[in-house]
Amino acid sequence: MRVLAPWLVLALLAFACSESTPPTASPPTSETAGRALTPAAPRRTQSFDPATVALGLEEVARGLSQPVFVTGAGDGSGRLFVVEQGGTIRVVQNGTVLPQPFLDIRGLVRAGGEQGLLGMAFHPRYAENGRFFVNYTARDGANTVAEFRVSRDDPNRADPASRRVLLAIPDFAPNHNAGMLAFGPDGYLYVGTGDGGGAGDPRRTAQNLRELLGKMLRLDVDGGDPYGIPPSNPFVGRADARPEIWAYGLRNPWRYSFDRATGDLWIGDVGQNAWEEIDVQPAGSQGGENYGWSIMEGSHCFRPPSGCDPTGLVLPAVEYATHAGGTCAVTGGYVYRGSAFPDLLGVYLYADYCSGQIWALYPDASGAWRSAELLRAPVRISSFGEDEAGELYITGHDTGIVYRVTASPR
């Protein structure tokens, strides 16, 4: 396997570290001073000193076409499944990309720009029921969530005839499609949706509870047709809100994940033109959080640009400038819960798509959020992924390579 060591990564970069603005925790700004803002409180983990950890990337598989996600099936097979934006899912077995796709739905997908086959999630009982779910842009532009089943004859092939569409959300622009799917520890499927696209939330969807765009949805895929509504969803029974909604005020939650140890939900929400953010929803939340868009971008007023009312809004745990040292869009990651690199245990890793920077987000001794850059990779990091053992990976959208995240003492 090819390894990108930290020193090599630094040598390959064309821009200097000094140009970048480090991510910062998000206290109330002067624009909203004195208002009641409620950033999520971090959970303490083991102490972490970023100066003692050297992060690296180890090549796992290459020859992929615009990979946007990688995951394990949770079936004990150790296989990795790689989502390709054009409409295929590939299997990586023992470091080899199998020649036949696991799933090929290119005929159903509109791909290009921010559209395409964007995410997948295996049912928590996939080993027994063979069910998995995909999120893609349909030919008519709708953001579509569909269920498939694995073939009865070949565990490395899905049955294309098993498709069942759960949700098709009409969209009015080709961007801000989100695309992630993830099962929570409660067994429900969480579906992140973008605000519909265009600039500045033009149709004000993110704050509109009658719209599914700009939200985090929570669906019961084991009850109802095509899905059920969990009775604990926060807006159930309200005539002015969609019952699928779990949280709102999101712009483009491209990648999010659950901490497999605590159940906390970590959301990377791509900013408009100024601030990228990571939001944290603690386990045990009753839902209903408003993450602010498009009243605020990060912890800053957006509409209006000053004097906005942030009452009841949840601030990000951390934010960074959208255009600083080559940055452009946040790629949300995972809390490391693997066993290979104990120094990373309990640390959340996230990245920027354009700059290739990977940061650690962690609480310090006082319980305050801290963020530190661990690596700059010559890769457009489209996604993080997690295997069955909790080890982490990234997908190189431009390189067509899946890399394993490694760590060693510095």
Secondary structure, 3 states (H helix, E strand, C coil): CCEECHHHHHHHCCCCHHHCCCCEECCCCHHHCCCCCCCCCCCCCCCCCHHHEEEEEEEEECCCCCEEEEEECCCCCCCEEEEECCCEEEEEECCEECCCCCEECHHHECCECCECEEEEEECCCHHHHCEEEEEEEECCCCEEEEEEEECCCCCCCEEEEEEEEEEEECCCCCCCCCCCEEECCCCCEEEECCCCCCCCCCCCCCCCCCCCCCEEEEEECCCCCCCECCCCCCCCCCCCCCCCEEEECCCCCCEEEECCCCCCEEEEECCCCCEEEEEEECCCCCCCCECCCCCEECCEECCCCCCCCCCCECCCCEEEECCCCCCCCEEEEEECCCCCCHHHCCCEEEEECCCCEEEEEEECCCCCEEEEEEEECCCCEEEEEECCCCCEEEEECCCCEEEEEEEEEC
